[in-house]
Amino acid sequence: DAGVIQSPRHEVTEMGQEVTLRCKPISGHDYLFWYRQTMMRGLELLIYFNNNVPIDDSGMPEDRFSAKMPNASFSTLKIQPSEPRDSAVYFCASSLGGLLAKNIQYFGAGTRLSVL
Amino acid sequence: DAKTTQPPSMDCAEGRAANLPCNHSTISGNEYVYWYRQIHSQGPQYIIHGLKNNETNEMASLIITEDRKSSTLILPHATLRDTAVYYCIVSGGGADGLTFGKGTHLIIQP
């Protein structure tokens, strides 16, 4: 298996533009997670899905952020409008079902977002 | 989820065993200890997890004290590629996701 695939790897955009990050989880995994990592705040969980349904979005910073999972093999994280403080590395992770296996997560390589 | 405490950084000589401590004094009975690591510019990588018994896999060993208030991750023969930030996380596997702290920056010296 190719692992969790994220695209793009790098994104540079201007303030106010819409940004869409993409993730393909490992086939057969039931859970999908979106994290954000910055120097100041470390690695933060933004939202996670179980069987394509959002379960916990309490980490989403504000309404400018939205995430969707239209099917088991694809998810998007959208920021509209983007702001410089959104600059970070965004990671997607997936895991198998079951409360214990849920925490054995496989991470993608991340998308480095720079908002100018 | 229980909070964990780790030293911010540690050094270890290449070829020696690296022992990374973690305190989790408020851990509850149904919570597991998970270890992840993050090599520079990569996504975090799962290493090992345990409840109360010691665990070993191809990457590392996990030693959990009898009272479960602390644990140690052991990399038996550290290599330069083991230089990374190591995260100790306690979770009961419920609806909450993983909470990553600041971790321990392990530097393997040649």
Interface residues (C-beta under 8 A of the other chain):
Chain A: V4 F33 Y35 G42 L43 E44 L45 Y48 I55 D56 G59 F91 A93 L99 L100 K102 N103 I104 Q105 Y106 F107 G108 A109 G110
Chain B: Y32 Y34 Q38 Q42 G43 P44 Q45 Y46 H49 Y87 I89 S91 G92 G93 G94 A95 D96 G97 L98 T99 F100 G101 K102
